[in-house]
Amino acid sequence: MSKNFCTLLNCMDGRTQLPAINWIRSNFDVEYVDIISEPGIDKVISLQKEDFMNSLYKKISISLNSHGSSMVFIAGHYDCAANKGNKFQHVDQIKKSADIIGKQYKNVVVIGLWINENFQVEKVC
């Protein structure tokens, strides 16, 4: 296992992938970013639907246990087709999602990210 991995929970929107990966790699000592994507993932996690959460936890556990990931990032973004909320709604969902994931994985650092209209990344929690 390598400490060079982290896990990114991100929307499937291709515009958000590289900005999030590049920001993470520039700000943390990681080389590889495992990506778990879902349309509007910040909203979906905050709703905590059992089937989705069970599937998500299985995927996160693979990243943590097989790749040695020790950090999980949760990203929401501007102009999300699956989650039409404004920035304040997204940030609230990101924070709620980070809390949910943090309670499930107590020994993992969980960080929330907002990707703005210029596709620049802002840390929100």
ABEGO torsion letter per residue (X at the ends): XBAABBBBBBBABAAAAAAAAAAAAAABBBABBBBBBBBGAAAAAAAGBAAAAAAAAAAAAAAAAAAGBABBBBBBBBGBAABABBAAAAAAAAAAAAAAAAAABAABBBBBBBBBAAGBBBBAX
